[in-house]
């Protein structure tokens, strides 16, 4: 596997050999001192060029980066409204293990948009054409302090959508349950846990995409509880994970609200949980959810 030094030398050598390439800059985790370093980090490389279209039309020039195992053309997706005259990319997985997310960008576009991402570092500027930029920082990705309304909505969304988990598990519709759990319900828990981390760190850190770094600031027990909210294809495992989510959401929302001096409807969660518990015990041949003598 080519080393970081070898890859940076390659990027520069390709630029030096082509007068149309004016500068190179880097985005992403390799500019972030707070991101862990490992063999799977990709290279988010942008070549600032005189004209993007010749690079797009030339199908062979990217072979100079090495033996491509497979790749993707994100700007060629059906329906994609790519601004090819200003920005175009190739995502490449190389046979040696390296991955490069490569873009070409017009100079005019770069001068304006290089400031869009604070995780940016200029690697090479042949003629000093790019504006000076601040040192790379992940501050734009730091957890932001929520408003009281945001905490209330997050709690409400979690508990309201738990209703969908209940009916999906009762019906045995695991694909629906997984989709609802992974894309909506647990995302609210993830958000609440992120706010807890923000409170504990003075809102000075990023938990990363999908909260992938959150274990740094949770206790080992709390983090394991969070991992226990993930489940496979068994209905009973799904129910157990849902109630683990409920326990963790209740505790975390109480913590966030209390520390920020906010109020929210705690009874909402208690009512939603009682519904979950009831549906879990509901016979599969039930003709109604509640009998006339029952009261949630």
N, C-alpha and C positions, 0 to 999 in steps of 0.2 A: 504493500500500500504506500503510495507516495506521501511523503511527509508534508506538513503545512508549509515548510520552507520551500520544498520543491514545487508545490502548487502555486505559491505566490510568485516564484520565479517564472513558472510557465505562463501565468497570466500576464506578467510584464513582458516576457519575450514575445508573446503573440502581439501585444500592443506595439512593441518596438518595431516589429516587422511589418506593421501596417500603418501607413500614414493617415488612414481614415479614422483610426482610433486615437482619441485625444486625451483620454483620462480613464482611470479605473477607480471605482469606490466599492466599499463592502458594507453590507447590511447584516442584520441577524445576530445569532448567538455568538459568533466569533468576535463581535465587537463588544460583547457584554461581559464585563469582569465578574458579574454575579452568576453567570450561567456555568454549569459544570462542563468541563472539557472531556470529550470522549471521542471514540472512533466514528461515531455516527453523525457528528456535527457536519452539516453541509456548508458549502461556500456560496453565499448570496452575493454574486458578483455583477456589477453593472459596468459595461463599457460605454463611455460617452463618445459618440461618433459624429462624423460630419453629416452622414445620411444613413438612416436605419434601413431603408429599403434594399440596397444592394446586399446587405448581410442577410436579410430575410429571403431574398431570391436565391442566394448562393446556398445550395444544400450541402456543400462539402466542407465549408470552412470550419465548422464546429468539430470536425474529426481531428483537428489539430490539438484538441484537449485530451485526447486519449481514446482508448477502446471503449465505446459506449455499449453497455450491456442492454439497457433499454431506456426509453425516454418519453417525455410528454411535451406536447405543444399546447399550452393552456390558452393561448390567444387564437387557436384554431377551433375551439369548441363551438359546436352549433349554437348560434344565437349570441356568441360573444361579440361585443361591440368594441373591439380592440382599436386603439389609436396607433396603428402601425407606424405612422410617420414619426411618432415621438417615443414609443416604448413597445418593446416586443421581447418575448422570452422563450427560452428552452430549459426544460428541467431534465437533467442528465444523470443517470446512475452509471458509474464506470465499473469496468470489470475488476479494477484493483480495490474496489470498496468505496472510493470517494464519490461524493455526490456534489454536483454543481448546479445551482439555480442561476442561470445566466440570462442577463438582459442586455439589449442594446438600447441606448437612449440618445435622443437628439440633444445638442448642446443647449439650445434654448429651453427645452423642457427640464434639463438637469439643473440649470441655474435657478429655476423657480422651485422645483420639487425636491431638491436634495435636502431641504430643511424639513420635509414632511415626516421623516423618521429620525428620531434622535439617536437611534442605534445605528450610526453611520460613521464610516471612517474612510478618508481618501487614501488610497493605496499608491496612486501614481498620477501625476498631473504633468504631462509633457511640457506644456507651455504656460502653466499657471493660469488656466482659464476658468477654473472653478472658484466659487466664492469660499472664503474661510468659513469653516463650520466649527461649532463647539466640540469639545471632547465627547465621545459616545457615552450615553447614559440611558438607563432603562426607566427613568423617572416617569415617562408618559405611561408606563405600564404598571406603576405602583397602584396598589389597592386604594380606591378613593373612599373617603368617608361618606356613608349613605345618608340621605335625608330620612326623616321619620316616615315620610310617605313611601319611600323605597323599601324600608324594612317591613312596613305593613303589607305592601303589595307582594313582596317576596314570600312572606309567611302565608298570605292568603292564596297565592298561586300554588304553593306546595300542598296545602291542605285541600284546596278545591280539586286539584288534579289527582290527589290520592284516591278520590272517588273512582277515577278511571282505572287505577290499579286494582281496586277492589273488584269491579265488575269484570275486568279482564282475567284476573286470576280465578274468579268463580266460574267463568265460562271456559277456562282452560285455553284462552287465546294468548299463548305465550309470545308470539311475535309482536302483538299489539302491546302487551305488558312491557316487554323489553324496550320498545320504541318510546313509550310514554315515560318509563322510568329513566332511561338514559338521556333523552333529549329535553325533558321538561322537569320532572319531579326532582331528580338528583341534582340538576343544574341549580335549583333554588337552594338546596342544601350546600352545594359548592359555593354559591354566592355568599350565603350566611357565614360559612366557615372562613371565607376569605375576609369578610368584614371583621370577624373575630381576630384573625391574624393582623389585620390593619390596626385594630385597637391596641393590640399587644405590642406593636412595633412603631406606633406613632404614625401609621400610614406612610411608611418609608420603604416598603419592599414590594416586589412583584412576586406573585405566586405562580407565574408562568401560565402558558396556554393550558386550558383544561385543569388549572390548579396543580400542575405536575410537580411543582416544588413545595407544595403545602406541608409536606411531612417535616420540613425544616423547622416549622414553628408550632406544630401540634405535638402533644405528648405522644409517646409510642402507643399508649393505650387508645388515645383518641384517634390517632391515625389508623390503627388497626380496625377500630369500630367503623371508620369511614370506608375502609376497604371491604368490610363485611356487608356493606350495602349493595355490593355487586353480586349477581347471582347467575346461575346457568339456566338450564331448561326444565328444571323440576319445579312443579307448582308449590310444593311445601317449602322449598328453598326460597322461592320468590316471596311467599308470605313472611318468612323469618326475616328476610332482608328488608322488606317494607317496614316492619315494626322496628327494626334497627334504625332505619332512616328516621322514623317518627321520633324515637327516643333522642337521637342525636340532634334533630332539628329543634325539638322542644328545648333542650338544654342550651343549644347555641343561640337560639333566638332570645331566650331569657337573658343570656349573658350580654349579647349585643345591645338589646334594648336597655337593660339596667345600666350598663357602662356609659351609654350615650344619653341617658336620661329620657328615653322615648317610651311611649306606651303603644301597645298593640292589643288586639283581641285574643287573649289567651284561651278564652272559652271556645273559640273557633276550632282550635286544634284539638281540644278535648272532645268536642262533638264529632269532628271528622274521625278521630281515632276510635270512638265508640262505634261509628258506622263500620269502619274497617273490621273491628273485632266481631261485630254482628255478622257481616257478610262472610267472614272466614268460617263461621260455624253454620252458615245457611246450607241446608241440604241441596244437593244438585238437582233434585226434582221439585224444588220449591215453586209454588205458583204465585207467590207474592213475597215482597221483601220483608214487610212487617205485617204481623197479624193485627187485628183490631184491638187486641189487648196489650200490644207492645207500644212502648214510647221510647224514642231514642234519648 
